[in-house]
Amino acid sequence: VSAQLRAASPGGLTAAQLAEPSRRITRVGRLFTGVAHEMKNPLNAMTIHIELLRAKLDAKSPAFPHLDVIAGEIRKLDDRIQGFLKFVRPEEVSIGPVRLAPLLGNVLAAVAPEAGRGGVTVDFGCADSLVVEGDAAQLRDVFLNLSRNAIQAMPKGGRLSVTCAALADRRVRVRVEDTGVG
């Protein structure tokens, strides 16, 4: 921004003039953070009420499949809001050793209810000894997204398989496979 502003002004800009766009961007970021949190509260309430409706409705009710659609759309909105928040205030990357088996086990536990409702069987195979260097939170997000996408690609049920294998040169392969259409 500064170089563009300097190029547009033949006489150059003062430090104060150059700092103003940065201050505006910071204010917009703070504003969006507040709006995002205000948006998340209703989304969380909707999610809770969808789960209450699921518990009360008969699974054979014609309204039941609509709950999955609504829940999926709420998740998409929440994911978009999270993406904007990460852009506005990027997370600190924390690289360190990450044990794959517990991380992937937690991810699969998180998607198990959705998989069960969709008739998706989950297979998991990963040795406890496998460790990678990375940011645990970012790795969790990646595997959570892959797992959710796989489940959504199997609307009539299927199999999600997550396996790990040690390769040569201290490398590890994580394979996420599904029997879906995508």
N, C-alpha and C positions, 0 to 999 in steps of 0.2 A: 504494500500500500504506500509506504513512504517513497519508494523509488518512483512509483507511478505519479504521486503527487508532485514530487520534485520535477519530473519530466514535463508535467502539465503547466508548471509555473516557471516562466523564464527567469525570474529573479530569485528563485528558491523560496523555501518556506522556513519559518522560524521553528524552533524546537516545540514551542507551544502549539503551533498550527499542526505540526506532525503528530503530536500526542493526542489531539482532539479525536481523530477517527478511532484510535485505540480505546479511548475512554468511552466513546459511544458503543463500540463493539462489546466492551465489558458490561455496560448498562443493559444492552439487549440480552446478553448472556444471563445476567441476574434475573431480568424480567422473565425470560423463557423458563429458567429453573423454577421460579415461583409458579408459573402457569402449569408447567409439567406436573408439579406436585399436586396442584389443585385438580388436574385431570386424572391423576392416578387414584385419588380417593374414591371417586364414583366408579372407576373401573374395578377396584377391589370390592366395593359393595356389590356390584353386579355379579362378580365371580362368586361371591358368597351366596347370593340369592339363587344363582343357577344351580349351585350344589344342593341348596335346600329344595329346589324344585325337582332335581333329579331324585332326591331321597323320597319325595312325596308322590311323584308320578310313576305309573306303571311303565316299565320298559317297553311295553307293546303299544303305549299311547301314541297316536299320530303326532303329538307335539314333542315327543322325546327326541327325535333326531334333530329338531330345530335347536334344542339346547346345545348340542355339540357345535352347530354352526355358530351360534351366538358366542359360545365360549371361545371358539377359534378366532372369531373376529376381535374379541376383547384381547386375546393374547397378541394378535397382530398389532393392535393399537398400543398395547403396553410395550411391545418390542420396539415400535417406532419411537415412542417417547423415550425409552432407554437409549436408543441410538442417538437421539438429539441431545440427551443429557451427557452422553459420553463425548459428543462433539463439543459441547459448551464447556464442560469441565472434564477433560481427559483424565482417565485413571492412571495412577502411577503403576508402571509395569514392575512386577516383582519376580525376577527370574530366580529360580532355585530348583532343587530336586522335587519332583512330583511323582508319587507312587500311583501308577495307573490303575491298579485293581480297585483300591478304595474310591478313587475319583470316578471311574466309570460305573462302579457299583452304585454310588450315590446318584449319578445321573439317571441310571436305569430305574432306580427306586422312585425317582421324581416323575418319570414318564409312565410308570407301571399302571396307575389308574386309567390314564388315557388309552394305553395299549389294551388293557383288559376290556374297557368299554367298546373298543373297536375290533375285538376278536383277534388281536395281534399277540402272538406268542413271542416271548423274548428269550433268546439264548445268549449266554455270556460266558466267555472263557478268557481268562487273563491270569497269568502267574503273579503271585503276590510280590515276587522279586523284581518285577520290571519297573524301572525308574527312568524318567526323562527329565531333562532340564527345560523349564518353561515357566510360564505364569499360570498358576493353578486356576485362577478365576477365569482367565481367557480360554484355557483348555476346556474347562467345564462348560462355558458358553458354547464353544464350538461343538462339543459332543452332544450337548443338550439340543442345539439346533438341528444337528444331523439326525438325532433320534426322533425328534418331533416331526421333522420333514418326512422321515421314513414311515412313521406311523400314519401320517396324513396321506401318504401315497398308497395306503392299503385300506381304502374305505370299506372293503368287504372282508377284512381280516387278512392274515398272512403271518409271516415270520420276520422278525428283526433279529439279526445276529451281530453281536459285537465281540470281536476276538482280538487278542494281542499276541505278538510273536517277537522274540528277540532275533535280530538280524546281525550280520557281520559288522565289524567296526563300531560297536556300541550303539547301533541304531535299533529302533523299535518300529514295528508296523502295527498300526491299529486299523482294523478293517470293520467298517460298518456296512452291512449288507441287508437288503430287504427284498421281499418278493412283490413289491409294489410296481406300479406302472411307470414311475419316473426314473 
